[in-house]
Every structure is written in C-alpha cells, then in structure tokens.
Amino acid sequence: MTPQTDSDCLFCKIVAGEVPSDRVAETERSIAFRDISPAAPVHVLVVPRRHEPTVGALAAASGDDLTDVFRLAARVAEQEGVAEAHRLVVNTGRGAGQTVFHAHVHVLGGTTFTEGRMV
C-alpha cells in the first residue's frame, strides 16, 4: 500500500489522528467514524487511509483500497445494527454534495428511507 496524503485534507488529518473523530472501526487500509452532522440516526463515514479525491480516483489508483472501504462499510452496518436496512452513499463533485475531496462512503441507517428521498 502506497501511503498518499494531502496535508490540507481534513480526512487525512483524521486518519493521522491530528483531528479527533469518533472512530467506530478500522482496518489497515480504511477507517470509519461518525459524521459530525448526521443525516440519519446511524451516519458513519468510511474513508481510505490513502488520499484520493473521489471514489472513482480511488478505484483507478487502488482496487484493493476501494474493496477495503466497501468491506469495512458492510462491517460497520453489521456492527451498528443496520445490516438489513441501510444505504451506502457516495457523492462525487461539488454538484453532488461532496464537501471533502477525499474518497469516502456514507453508511446511513436507523430510519426508513423512501425511493424518492435519498437521505
């Protein structure tokens, strides 16, 4: 695994332990922590330790890191008791609502979602 970080990136700082977070799980390649502005009763972010700006960029750079993010997301859903009913959300680009340009997946659960409303 090639360590790649961005010194200005909030999630890189969280990964490094420079910014506190409520970590719920981690692997050698990824970490999971609670979102500070939750959109659902369960709202956990899963981020690769490797800095890539989007999930697409992560897929191109390291399929192993991408796979690990989704495996950890599944583990978090199980751990949080929402494995049978949750959403995985990925925002790519400002127009889609991405505010931190470090690849990440939102694990959302603990509520009933409808088809017309994403969160």
MOPAC internal coordinates of N, CA, C and O (Angstrom, degrees):
PM7 1SCF
backbone

  N    0.0000 0     0.00 0     0.00 0    0    0    0
  C    1.4451 1     0.00 0     0.00 0    1    0    0
  C    1.5249 1   108.31 1     0.00 0    2    1    0
  O    1.2310 1   120.35 1   -52.72 1    3    2    1
  N    1.3131 1   116.94 1   127.28 1    3    2    1
  C    1.4568 1   121.74 1   179.10 1    5    3    2
  C    1.5214 1   109.35 1   -88.51 1    6    5    3
  O    1.2310 1   119.73 1   -61.63 1    7    6    5
  N    1.3321 1   118.11 1   118.37 1    7    6    5
  C    1.4544 1   118.18 1   177.24 1    9    7    6
  C    1.5286 1   109.38 1   -68.82 1   10    9    7
  O    1.2310 1   120.86 1   -55.33 1   11   10    9
  N    1.2990 1   115.96 1   124.67 1   11   10    9
  C    1.4516 1   120.26 1   178.23 1   13   11   10
  C    1.5151 1   106.70 1  -135.85 1   14   13   11
  O    1.2310 1   120.26 1   -56.86 1   15   14   13
  N    1.3224 1   117.11 1   123.14 1   15   14   13
  C    1.4542 1   121.26 1  -178.29 1   17   15   14
  C    1.5187 1   109.82 1  -135.20 1   18   17   15
  O    1.2310 1   121.43 1   -13.52 1   19   18   17
  N    1.3221 1   114.86 1   166.48 1   19   18   17
  C    1.4606 1   122.45 1   175.90 1   21   19   18
  C    1.5214 1   105.85 1  -129.69 1   22   21   19
  O    1.2310 1   120.07 1   -63.36 1   23   22   21
  N    1.3158 1   117.47 1   116.64 1   23   22   21
  C    1.4640 1   121.77 1  -173.89 1   25   23   22
  C    1.5295 1   113.39 1   -62.48 1   26   25   23
  O    1.2310 1   119.59 1   161.48 1   27   26   25
  N    1.3338 1   118.39 1   -18.52 1   27   26   25
  C    1.4641 1   121.48 1   178.89 1   29   27   26
  C    1.5223 1   113.01 1   -95.33 1   30   29   27
  O    1.2310 1   119.69 1   178.66 1   31   30   29
  N    1.3288 1   118.21 1    -1.34 1   31   30   29
  C    1.4592 1   122.45 1  -173.14 1   33   31   30
  C    1.5329 1   111.46 1   -87.74 1   34   33   31
  O    1.2310 1   120.48 1   -54.39 1   35   34   33
  N    1.3277 1   116.68 1   125.61 1   35   34   33
  C    1.4582 1   121.83 1   178.42 1   37   35   34
  C    1.5280 1   111.47 1   -57.94 1   38   37   35
  O    1.2310 1   119.90 1   135.04 1   39   38   37
  N    1.3374 1   117.80 1   -44.96 1   39   38   37
  C    1.4600 1   119.22 1  -177.37 1   41   39   38
  C    1.5241 1   111.69 1   -69.71 1   42   41   39
  O    1.2310 1   119.54 1   147.13 1   43   42   41
  N    1.3235 1   118.48 1   -32.87 1   43   42   41
  C    1.4685 1   120.32 1   173.85 1   45   43   42
  C    1.5233 1   109.94 1   -62.26 1   46   45   43
  O    1.2310 1   120.38 1   141.58 1   47   46   45
  N    1.3332 1   116.87 1   -38.42 1   47   46   45
  C    1.4584 1   121.07 1   178.41 1   49   47   46
  C    1.5270 1   111.09 1   -68.07 1   50   49   47
  O    1.2310 1   120.25 1   143.19 1   51   50   49
  N    1.3294 1   117.13 1   -36.81 1   51   50   49
  C    1.4663 1   120.68 1   176.00 1   53   51   50
  C    1.5212 1   109.74 1   -66.20 1   54   53   51
  O    1.2310 1   120.19 1   134.35 1   55   54   53
  N    1.3253 1   117.24 1   -45.65 1   55   54   53
  C    1.4697 1   121.75 1   178.12 1   57   55   54
  C    1.5288 1   110.14 1   -56.63 1   58   57   55
  O    1.2310 1   120.37 1   137.62 1   59   58   57
  N    1.3311 1   116.89 1   -42.38 1   59   58   57
  C    1.4668 1   122.04 1  -177.68 1   61   59   58
  C    1.5265 1   113.06 1   -76.45 1   62   61   59
  O    1.2310 1   120.39 1   170.73 1   63   62   61
  N    1.3355 1   116.85 1    -9.27 1   63   62   61
  C    1.4578 1   119.86 1  -178.19 1   65   63   62
  C    1.5108 1   113.92 1    83.01 1   66   65   63
  O    1.2310 1   120.30 1  -170.36 1   67   66   65
  N    1.3358 1   117.03 1     9.64 1   67   66   65
  C    1.4691 1   121.35 1   179.73 1   69   67   66
  C    1.5239 1   112.02 1   -78.89 1   70   69   67
  O    1.2310 1   120.60 1   155.40 1   71   70   69
  N    1.3359 1   116.46 1   -24.60 1   71   70   69
  C    1.4562 1   122.94 1   177.08 1   73   71   70
  C    1.5271 1   105.98 1  -121.69 1   74   73   71
  O    1.2310 1   120.28 1   -50.41 1   75   74   73
  N    1.3459 1   117.08 1   129.59 1   75   74   73
  C    1.4615 1   118.47 1  -177.59 1   77   75   74
  C    1.5284 1   112.58 1   -67.78 1   78   77   75
  O    1.2310 1   121.34 1   -29.29 1   79   78   77
  N    1.3337 1   115.04 1   150.71 1   79   78   77
  C    1.4598 1   121.28 1   175.71 1   81   79   78
  C    1.5153 1   107.94 1  -150.56 1   82   81   79
  O    1.2310 1   121.16 1   -18.75 1   83   82   81
  N    1.3182 1   115.38 1   161.25 1   83   82   81
  C    1.4589 1   121.31 1   175.98 1   85   83   82
  C    1.5233 1   107.10 1   -94.20 1   86   85   83
  O    1.2310 1   120.47 1   -96.33 1   87   86   85
  N    1.3365 1   116.71 1    83.67 1   87   86   85
  C    1.4589 1   122.32 1  -177.97 1   89   87   86
  C    1.5192 1   110.18 1   -70.68 1   90   89   87
  O    1.2310 1   121.49 1   -43.65 1   91   90   89
  N    1.3277 1   114.75 1   136.35 1   91   90   89
  C    1.4642 1   119.46 1   178.43 1   93   91   90
  C    1.5211 1   112.35 1  -113.99 1   94   93   91
  O    1.2310 1   120.04 1   160.55 1   95   94   93
  N    1.3328 1   117.53 1   -19.45 1   95   94   93
  C    1.4686 1   121.46 1   179.35 1   97   95   94
  C    1.5211 1   108.25 1  -166.97 1   98   97   95
  O    1.2310 1   121.35 1   -19.34 1   99   98   97
  N    1.3362 1   115.02 1   160.66 1   99   98   97
  C    1.4615 1   118.98 1   174.62 1  101   99   98
  C    1.5160 1   110.07 1  -161.66 1  102  101   99
  O    1.2310 1   122.11 1   -20.29 1  103  102  101
  N    1.3141 1   113.56 1   159.71 1  103  102  101
  C    1.4566 1   122.59 1   174.03 1  105  103  102
  C    1.5227 1   106.58 1  -132.04 1  106  105  103
  O    1.2310 1   120.83 1     2.63 1  107  106  105
  N    1.3035 1   116.01 1  -177.37 1  107  106  105
  C    1.4599 1   120.48 1   176.43 1  109  107  106
  C    1.5291 1   111.06 1   -63.09 1  110  109  107
  O    1.2310 1   120.22 1   151.75 1  111  110  109
  N    1.3417 1   117.19 1   -28.25 1  111  110  109
  C    1.4620 1   121.68 1  -173.69 1  113  111  110
  C    1.5255 1   115.03 1  -106.65 1  114  113  111
  O    1.2310 1   119.64 1   161.91 1  115  114  113
  N    1.3436 1   118.29 1   -18.09 1  115  114  113
  C    1.4664 1   121.12 1  -171.91 1  117  115  114
  C    1.5169 1   111.31 1  -144.40 1  118  117  115
  O    1.2310 1   120.97 1   -20.48 1  119  118  117
  N    1.3387 1   115.75 1   159.52 1  119  118  117
  C    1.4578 1   120.63 1   171.86 1  121  119  118
  C    1.5267 1   108.56 1  -132.58 1  122  121  119
  O    1.2310 1   121.28 1   -23.36 1  123  122  121
  N    1.3400 1   115.16 1   156.64 1  123  122  121
  C    1.4587 1   121.94 1   177.89 1  125  123  122
  C    1.5220 1   108.10 1  -129.28 1  126  125  123
  O    1.2310 1   120.98 1   -46.02 1  127  126  125
  N    1.3377 1   115.74 1   133.98 1  127  126  125
  C    1.4619 1   120.09 1  -179.32 1  129  127  126
  C    1.5220 1   109.40 1  -147.59 1  130  129  127
  O    1.2310 1   121.01 1   -24.51 1  131  130  129
  N    1.3206 1   115.66 1   155.49 1  131  130  129
  C    1.4669 1   121.16 1  -178.32 1  133  131  130
  C    1.5299 1   110.85 1   -69.36 1  134  133  131
  O    1.2310 1   121.48 1   -40.49 1  135  134  133
  N    1.3340 1   114.76 1   139.51 1  135  134  133
  C    1.4637 1   121.02 1   176.63 1  137  135  134
  C    1.5258 1   108.86 1   -70.38 1  138  137  135
  O    1.2310 1   119.92 1   -40.59 1  139  138  137
  N    1.3229 1   117.75 1   139.41 1  139  138  137
  C    1.4671 1   120.68 1  -178.83 1  141  139  138
  C    1.5301 1   112.35 1   -77.42 1  142  141  139
  O    1.2310 1   119.94 1   164.66 1  143  142  141
  N    1.3305 1   117.72 1   -15.34 1  143  142  141
  C    1.4665 1   122.45 1   176.00 1  145  143  142
  C    1.5271 1   108.13 1  -128.42 1  146  145  143
  O    1.2310 1   120.09 1  -106.55 1  147  146  145
  N    1.3300 1   117.44 1    73.45 1  147  146  145
  C    1.4665 1   119.72 1  -172.42 1  149  147  146
  C    1.5302 1   114.00 1   -63.94 1  150  149  147
  O    1.2310 1   121.57 1   -40.77 1  151  150  149
  N    1.3344 1   114.60 1   139.23 1  151  150  149
  C    1.4641 1   122.31 1   177.48 1  153  151  150
  C    1.5235 1   110.96 1   -99.40 1  154  153  151
  O    1.2310 1   120.14 1   179.03 1  155  154  153
  N    1.3328 1   117.34 1    -0.97 1  155  154  153
  C    1.4636 1   123.53 1   179.57 1  157  155  154
  C    1.5238 1   106.44 1  -155.70 1  158  157  155
  O    1.2310 1   120.28 1   -17.02 1  159  158  157
  N    1.3415 1   117.08 1   162.98 1  159  158  157
  C    1.4741 1   118.64 1   178.72 1  161  159  158
  C    1.5327 1   113.33 1   -55.36 1  162  161  159
  O    1.2310 1   120.06 1   143.23 1  163  162  161
  N    1.3184 1   117.49 1   -36.77 1  163  162  161
  C    1.4628 1   121.70 1   171.25 1  165  163  162
  C    1.5227 1   106.18 1  -109.68 1  166  165  163
  O    1.2310 1   120.48 1   -61.44 1  167  166  165
  N    1.3157 1   116.68 1   118.56 1  167  166  165
  C    1.4669 1   121.07 1   178.10 1  169  167  166
  C    1.5241 1   107.19 1  -145.64 1  170  169  167
  O    1.2310 1   121.96 1   -80.44 1  171  170  169
  N    1.3209 1   113.86 1    99.56 1  171  170  169
  C    1.4581 1   121.20 1  -177.27 1  173  171  170
  C    1.5218 1   108.94 1  -119.27 1  174  173  171
  O    1.2310 1   120.21 1   -42.30 1  175  174  173
  N    1.3054 1   117.20 1   137.70 1  175  174  173
  C    1.4588 1   122.40 1   175.30 1  177  175  174
  C    1.5202 1   108.78 1   -98.00 1  178  177  175
  O    1.2310 1   120.69 1   -44.48 1  179  178  177
  N    1.3148 1   116.28 1   135.52 1  179  178  177
  C    1.4594 1   121.78 1   175.38 1  181  179  178
  C    1.5233 1   106.40 1  -116.15 1  182  181  179
  O    1.2310 1   120.98 1   -58.74 1  183  182  181
  N    1.3296 1   115.73 1   121.26 1  183  182  181
  C    1.4669 1   121.17 1  -175.79 1  185  183  182
  C    1.5243 1   110.24 1  -127.34 1  186  185  183
  O    1.2310 1   120.67 1   -36.60 1  187  186  185
  N    1.3200 1   116.32 1   143.40 1  187  186  185
  C    1.4613 1   118.24 1   173.53 1  189  187  186
  C    1.5268 1   109.32 1   -74.27 1  190  189  187
  O    1.2310 1   120.91 1   -29.21 1  191  190  189
  N    1.2985 1   115.87 1   150.79 1  191  190  189
  C    1.4696 1   119.29 1   175.09 1  193  191  190
  C    1.5309 1   109.47 1   -67.34 1  194  193  191
  O    1.2310 1   120.78 1   149.51 1  195  194  193
  N    1.2983 1   116.11 1   -30.49 1  195  194  193
  C    1.4668 1   122.65 1   178.70 1  197  195  194
  C    1.5305 1   109.10 1   -74.39 1  198  197  195
  O    1.2310 1   120.06 1   -45.71 1  199  198  197
  N    1.3159 1   117.48 1   134.29 1  199  198  197
  C    1.4637 1   120.56 1   177.57 1  201  199  198
  C    1.5206 1   110.44 1   -84.70 1  202  201  199
  O    1.2310 1   121.69 1   -61.09 1  203  202  201
  N    1.3079 1   114.37 1   118.91 1  203  202  201
  C    1.4692 1   123.33 1   166.81 1  205  203  202
  C    1.5199 1   104.58 1  -139.11 1  206  205  203
  O    1.2310 1   119.00 1   -36.86 1  207  206  205
  N    1.3184 1   119.51 1   143.14 1  207  206  205
  C    1.4606 1   120.82 1  -171.90 1  209  207  206
  C    1.5316 1   115.01 1   -70.01 1  210  209  207
  O    1.2310 1   119.79 1   152.82 1  211  210  209
  N    1.3170 1   118.01 1   -27.18 1  211  210  209
  C    1.4606 1   120.90 1  -177.37 1  213  211  210
  C    1.5273 1   109.75 1  -141.75 1  214  213  211
  O    1.2310 1   121.03 1   -13.96 1  215  214  213
  N    1.3275 1   115.64 1   166.04 1  215  214  213
  C    1.4620 1   119.81 1   176.58 1  217  215  214
  C    1.5294 1   110.47 1   -63.87 1  218  217  215
  O    1.2310 1   120.18 1   143.35 1  219  218  217
  N    1.3205 1   117.26 1   -36.65 1  219  218  217
  C    1.4638 1   120.23 1   177.02 1  221  219  218
  C    1.5206 1   111.93 1   -62.19 1  222  221  219
  O    1.2310 1   120.60 1   137.84 1  223  222  221
  N    1.3209 1   116.46 1   -42.16 1  223  222  221
  C    1.4652 1   120.28 1   177.59 1  225  223  222
  C    1.5273 1   110.53 1   -66.11 1  226  225  223
  O    1.2310 1   120.46 1   143.01 1  227  226  225
  N    1.3247 1   116.73 1   -36.99 1  227  226  225
  C    1.4590 1   120.18 1   177.43 1  229  227  226
  C    1.5222 1   110.36 1   -64.43 1  230  229  227
  O    1.2310 1   120.32 1   137.51 1  231  230  229
  N    1.3261 1   117.00 1   -42.49 1  231  230  229
  C    1.4746 1   121.19 1   178.55 1  233  231  230
  C    1.5206 1   110.65 1   -59.52 1  234  233  231
  O    1.2310 1   120.53 1   138.01 1  235  234  233
  N    1.3221 1   116.58 1   -41.99 1  235  234  233
  C    1.4667 1   120.62 1  -179.59 1  237  235  234
  C    1.5325 1   111.66 1   -69.35 1  238  237  235
  O    1.2310 1   120.29 1   145.77 1  239  238  237
  N    1.3370 1   117.06 1   -34.23 1  239  238  237
  C    1.4641 1   120.98 1  -175.71 1  241  239  238
  C    1.5256 1   113.23 1   -85.27 1  242  241  239
  O    1.2310 1   120.49 1   143.27 1  243  242  241
  N    1.3379 1   116.67 1   -36.73 1  243  242  241
  C    1.4648 1   119.28 1  -174.75 1  245  243  242
  C    1.5226 1   111.38 1  -159.15 1  246  245  243
  O    1.2310 1   121.25 1   -82.46 1  247  246  245
  N    1.3175 1   115.22 1    97.54 1  247  246  245
  C    1.4565 1   119.99 1   175.80 1  249  247  246
  C    1.5242 1   111.82 1   -59.98 1  250  249  247
  O    1.2310 1   120.29 1   147.31 1  251  250  249
  N    1.3329 1   117.06 1   -32.69 1  251  250  249
  C    1.4648 1   120.49 1   178.97 1  253  251  250
  C    1.5320 1   111.31 1   -64.81 1  254  253  251
  O    1.2310 1   120.50 1   138.39 1  255  254  253
  N    1.3298 1   116.66 1   -41.61 1  255  254  253
  C    1.4651 1   119.81 1   178.27 1  257  255  254
  C    1.5269 1   110.63 1   -67.66 1  258  257  255
  O    1.2310 1   120.18 1   139.48 1  259  258  257
  N    1.3202 1   117.26 1   -40.52 1  259  258  257
  C    1.4627 1   120.74 1   178.30 1  261  259  258
  C    1.5281 1   110.32 1   -61.96 1  262  261  259
  O    1.2310 1   120.36 1   133.59 1  263  262  261
  N    1.3143 1   116.92 1   -46.41 1  263  262  261
  C    1.4601 1   121.15 1   178.60 1  265  263  262
  C    1.5211 1   110.57 1   -58.88 1  266  265  263
  O    1.2310 1   120.44 1   137.23 1  267  266  265
  N    1.3196 1   116.76 1   -42.77 1  267  266  265
  C    1.4552 1   120.53 1  -179.11 1  269  267  266
  C    1.5231 1   111.84 1   -62.79 1  270  269  267
  O    1.2310 1   120.02 1   140.17 1  271  270  269
  N    1.3306 1   117.57 1   -39.83 1  271  270  269
  C    1.4643 1   121.04 1   178.39 1  273  271  270
  C    1.5298 1   109.45 1   -58.17 1  274  273  271
  O    1.2310 1   120.06 1   133.17 1  275  274  273
  N    1.3203 1   117.49 1   -46.83 1  275  274  273
  C    1.4628 1   119.94 1  -177.44 1  277  275  274
  C    1.5298 1   112.07 1   -72.75 1  278  277  275
  O    1.2310 1   119.97 1   146.99 1  279  278  277
  N    1.3065 1   117.66 1   -33.01 1  279  278  277
  C    1.4783 1   119.57 1   174.40 1  281  279  278
  C    1.5285 1   110.67 1   -64.96 1  282  281  279
  O    1.2310 1   120.75 1   137.45 1  283  282  281
  N    1.3253 1   116.17 1   -42.55 1  283  282  281
  C    1.4596 1   119.54 1   178.66 1  285  283  282
  C    1.5260 1   110.19 1   -66.96 1  286  285  283
  O    1.2310 1   119.74 1   142.76 1  287  286  285
  N    1.3191 1   118.11 1   -37.24 1  287  286  285
  C    1.4690 1   120.68 1   176.84 1  289  287  286
  C    1.5262 1   110.56 1   -59.44 1  290  289  287
  O    1.2310 1   120.04 1   138.12 1  291  290  289
  N    1.3156 1   117.54 1   -41.88 1  291  290  289
  C    1.4728 1   121.42 1   178.22 1  293  291  290
  C    1.5267 1   110.20 1   -64.61 1  294  293  291
  O    1.2310 1   120.65 1   138.88 1  295  294  293
  N    1.3161 1   116.36 1   -41.12 1  295  294  293
  C    1.4653 1   120.39 1   178.87 1  297  295  294
  C    1.5309 1   110.78 1   -64.41 1  298  297  295
  O    1.2310 1   120.33 1   139.21 1  299  298  297
  N    1.3335 1   116.97 1   -40.79 1  299  298  297
  C    1.4625 1   121.61 1   178.30 1  301  299  298
  C    1.5284 1   110.16 1   -63.31 1  302  301  299
  O    1.2310 1   120.06 1   135.98 1  303  302  301
  N    1.3237 1   117.50 1   -44.02 1  303  302  301
  C    1.4716 1   120.44 1   178.90 1  305  303  302
  C    1.5253 1   110.16 1   -58.63 1  306  305  303
  O    1.2310 1   120.42 1   136.65 1  307  306  305
  N    1.3184 1   116.80 1   -43.35 1  307  306  305
  C    1.4715 1   121.22 1   177.62 1  309  307  306
  C    1.5300 1   110.33 1   -62.94 1  310  309  307
  O    1.2310 1   120.76 1   130.25 1  311  310  309
  N    1.3020 1   116.15 1   -49.75 1  311  310  309
  C    1.4611 1   122.65 1  -177.89 1  313  311  310
  C    1.5309 1   111.75 1   -60.02 1  314  313  311
  O    1.2310 1   120.72 1   142.77 1  315  314  313
  N    1.3382 1   116.23 1   -37.23 1  315  314  313
  C    1.4674 1   121.54 1  -177.52 1  317  315  314
  C    1.5326 1   112.55 1   -85.63 1  318  317  315
  O    1.2310 1   120.32 1   178.58 1  319  318  317
  N    1.3343 1   117.00 1    -1.42 1  319  318  317
  C    1.4577 1   120.90 1   176.96 1  321  319  318
  C    1.5148 1   115.03 1    79.42 1  322  321  319
  O    1.2310 1   120.48 1  -158.68 1  323  322  321
  N    1.3374 1   116.68 1    21.32 1  323  322  321
  C    1.4668 1   120.00 1  -178.61 1  325  323  322
  C    1.5350 1   112.35 1  -121.00 1  326  325  323
  O    1.2310 1   120.54 1  -160.36 1  327  326  325
  N    1.3270 1   116.57 1    19.64 1  327  326  325
  C    1.4727 1   119.67 1  -175.30 1  329  327  326
  C    1.5153 1   112.66 1   -59.09 1  330  329  327
  O    1.2310 1   119.78 1   149.21 1  331  330  329
  N    1.3180 1   118.02 1   -30.79 1  331  330  329
  C    1.4659 1   121.12 1  -177.27 1  333  331  330
  C    1.5252 1   113.25 1   -85.51 1  334  333  331
  O    1.2310 1   119.77 1   168.31 1  335  334  333
  N    1.3281 1   118.04 1   -11.69 1  335  334  333
  C    1.4684 1   120.58 1  -178.99 1  337  335  334
  C    1.5254 1   109.38 1  -157.26 1  338  337  335
  O    1.2310 1   121.13 1   -86.73 1  339  338  337
  N    1.3223 1   115.44 1    93.27 1  339  338  337
  C    1.4620 1   120.35 1   178.10 1  341  339  338
  C    1.5215 1   109.53 1  -151.94 1  342  341  339
  O    1.2310 1   121.62 1   -11.99 1  343  342  341
  N    1.2970 1   114.50 1   168.01 1  343  342  341
  C    1.4738 1   121.31 1   174.70 1  345  343  342
  C    1.5089 1   109.52 1  -121.04 1  346  345  343
  O    1.2310 1   121.60 1   -34.83 1  347  346  345
  N    1.3282 1   114.53 1   145.17 1  347  346  345
  C    1.4519 1   121.85 1   169.25 1  349  347  346
  C    1.5188 1   105.05 1  -111.27 1  350  349  347
  O    1.2310 1   120.28 1   -56.61 1  351  350  349
  N    1.3184 1   117.06 1   123.39 1  351  350  349
  C    1.4610 1   121.55 1  -176.70 1  353  351  350
  C    1.5205 1   108.73 1  -122.41 1  354  353  351
  O    1.2310 1   121.25 1   -46.89 1  355  354  353
  N    1.3275 1   115.21 1   133.11 1  355  354  353
  C    1.4590 1   122.33 1   175.11 1  357  355  354
  C    1.5169 1   107.43 1  -124.83 1  358  357  355
  O    1.2310 1   120.41 1   -57.59 1  359  358  357
  N    1.3216 1   116.81 1   122.41 1  359  358  357
  C    1.4595 1   122.16 1   175.15 1  361  359  358
  C    1.5248 1   107.80 1  -101.84 1  362  361  359
  O    1.2310 1   120.59 1   -49.22 1  363  362  361
  N    1.3200 1   116.47 1   130.78 1  363  362  361
  C    1.4605 1   120.99 1   178.91 1  365  363  362
  C    1.5217 1   108.85 1  -123.98 1  366  365  363
  O    1.2310 1   120.95 1   -68.21 1  367  366  365
  N    1.3219 1   115.79 1   111.79 1  367  366  365
  C    1.4610 1   121.72 1   178.55 1  369  367  366
  C    1.5217 1   112.55 1    92.98 1  370  369  367
  O    1.2310 1   121.41 1   -25.29 1  371  370  369
  N    1.3123 1   114.90 1   154.71 1  371  370  369
  C    1.4740 1   121.01 1  -179.40 1  373  371  370
  C    1.5204 1   112.10 1   -56.77 1  374  373  371
  O    1.2310 1   120.25 1   139.02 1  375  374  373
  N    1.3166 1   117.13 1   -40.98 1  375  374  373
  C    1.4564 1   120.85 1  -178.79 1  377  375  374
  C    1.5164 1   113.55 1   -63.37 1  378  377  375
  O    1.2310 1   120.33 1   159.25 1  379  378  377
  N    1.3139 1   116.98 1   -20.75 1  379  378  377
  C    1.4667 1   121.81 1   178.04 1  381  379  378
  C    1.5255 1   111.49 1   -97.86 1  382  381  379
  O    1.2310 1   120.27 1   179.89 1  383  382  381
  N    1.3284 1   117.09 1    -0.11 1  383  382  381
  C    1.4535 1   120.68 1   177.66 1  385  383  382
  C    1.5098 1   115.35 1    99.62 1  386  385  383
  O    1.2310 1   119.48 1  -172.92 1  387  386  385
  N    1.3360 1   118.59 1     7.08 1  387  386  385
  C    1.4616 1   119.48 1   178.23 1  389  387  386
  C    1.5274 1   108.68 1   -71.93 1  390  389  387
  O    1.2310 1   120.69 1   -54.25 1  391  390  389
  N    1.3322 1   116.29 1   125.75 1  391  390  389
  C    1.4634 1   120.40 1  -179.46 1  393  391  390
  C    1.5274 1   112.39 1  -113.74 1  394  393  391
  O    1.2310 1   120.10 1   156.40 1  395  394  393
  N    1.3315 1   117.41 1   -23.60 1  395  394  393
  C    1.4608 1   121.64 1   175.13 1  397  395  394
  C    1.5205 1   106.73 1  -115.34 1  398  397  395
  O    1.2310 1   120.54 1   -60.84 1  399  398  397
  N    1.3104 1   116.57 1   119.16 1  399  398  397
  C    1.4632 1   120.90 1  -174.24 1  401  399  398
  C    1.5307 1   111.14 1   -90.71 1  402  401  399
  O    1.2310 1   122.48 1  -115.80 1  403  402  401
  N    1.3213 1   112.86 1    64.20 1  403  402  401
  C    1.4610 1   125.79 1   171.92 1  405  403  402
  C    1.5261 1   102.97 1  -138.04 1  406  405  403
  O    1.2310 1   119.93 1   -55.95 1  407  406  405
  N    1.2992 1   117.74 1   124.05 1  407  406  405
  C    1.4667 1   121.49 1  -176.84 1  409  407  406
  C    1.5240 1   110.44 1   -46.85 1  410  409  407
  O    1.2310 1   120.42 1   -43.59 1  411  410  409
  N    1.3274 1   116.79 1   136.41 1  411  410  409
  C    1.4555 1   120.69 1   176.97 1  413  411  410
  C    1.5192 1   110.81 1  -163.14 1  414  413  411
  O    1.2310 1   121.63 1   -22.50 1  415  414  413
  N    1.3155 1   114.48 1   157.50 1  415  414  413
  C    1.4585 1   122.93 1   178.51 1  417  415  414
  C    1.5199 1   107.83 1  -122.80 1  418  417  415
  O    1.2310 1   120.58 1   -45.13 1  419  418  417
  N    1.3313 1   116.51 1   134.87 1  419  418  417
  C    1.4537 1   121.86 1   175.12 1  421  419  418
  C    1.5239 1   107.88 1   -92.61 1  422  421  419
  O    1.2310 1   120.07 1   -51.00 1  423  422  421
  N    1.3237 1   117.47 1   129.00 1  423  422  421
  C    1.4603 1   122.91 1   171.41 1  425  423  422
  C    1.5219 1   105.77 1  -103.21 1  426  425  423
  O    1.2310 1   120.94 1   -65.42 1  427  426  425
  N    1.3342 1   115.80 1   114.58 1  427  426  425
  C    1.4642 1   121.61 1  -176.36 1  429  427  426
  C    1.5165 1   109.86 1  -118.46 1  430  429  427
  O    1.2310 1   120.34 1   -44.50 1  431  430  429
  N    1.3217 1   116.95 1   135.50 1  431  430  429
  C    1.4574 1   120.14 1   178.58 1  433  431  430
  C    1.5098 1   111.36 1  -168.69 1  434  433  431
  O    1.2310 1   121.64 1     4.90 1  435  434  433
  N    1.3277 1   114.48 1  -175.10 1  435  434  433
  C    1.4530 1   120.32 1   179.14 1  437  435  434
  C    1.5054 1   113.94 1    86.33 1  438  437  435
  O    1.2310 1   120.41 1  -168.60 1  439  438  437
  N    1.3256 1   116.83 1    11.40 1  439  438  437
  C    1.4544 1   122.47 1   177.70 1  441  439  438
  C    1.5231 1   107.52 1  -148.70 1  442  441  439
  O    1.2310 1   120.75 1   -11.76 1  443  442  441
  N    1.3283 1   116.17 1   168.24 1  443  442  441
  C    1.4557 1   120.20 1   176.68 1  445  443  442
  C    1.5224 1   108.34 1   -92.29 1  446  445  443
  O    1.2310 1   121.00 1   -55.83 1  447  446  445
  N    1.3113 1   115.69 1   124.17 1  447  446  445
  C    1.4631 1   121.16 1   178.25 1  449  447  446
  C    1.5223 1   108.73 1   -97.94 1  450  449  447
  O    1.2310 1   120.77 1   -28.61 1  451  450  449
  N    1.3123 1   116.14 1   151.39 1  451  450  449
  C    1.4550 1   120.78 1   175.34 1  453  451  450
  C    1.5225 1   108.94 1  -115.29 1  454  453  451
  O    1.2310 1   120.74 1   -20.59 1  455  454  453
  N    1.3019 1   116.20 1   159.41 1  455  454  453
  C    1.4683 1   121.25 1  -177.75 1  457  455  454
  C    1.5193 1   112.13 1   -60.76 1  458  457  455
  O    1.2310 1   119.45 1   140.74 1  459  458  457
  N    1.3242 1   118.65 1   -39.26 1  459  458  457
  C    1.4523 1   121.46 1  -176.16 1  461  459  458
  C    1.5075 1   114.66 1   -79.60 1  462  461  459
  O    1.2310 1   119.87 1   166.92 1  463  462  461
  N    1.3210 1   117.85 1   -13.08 1  463  462  461
  C    1.4613 1   121.79 1  -178.19 1  465  463  462
  C    1.5189 1   108.23 1  -120.74 1  466  465  463
  O    1.2310 1   120.09 1   -60.24 1  467  466  465
  N    1.3127 1   117.44 1   119.76 1  467  466  465
  C    1.4720 1   120.70 1  -174.53 1  469  467  466
  C    1.5282 1   112.73 1   -74.90 1  470  469  467
  O    1.2310 1   119.08 1   145.40 1  471  470  469
  N    1.3193 1   119.36 1   -34.60 1  471  470  469
  C    1.4692 1   120.53 1   176.84 1  473  471  470
  C    1.5090 1   110.29 1  -138.32 1  474  473  471
  O    1.2310 1   120.10 1   180.00 1  475  474  473

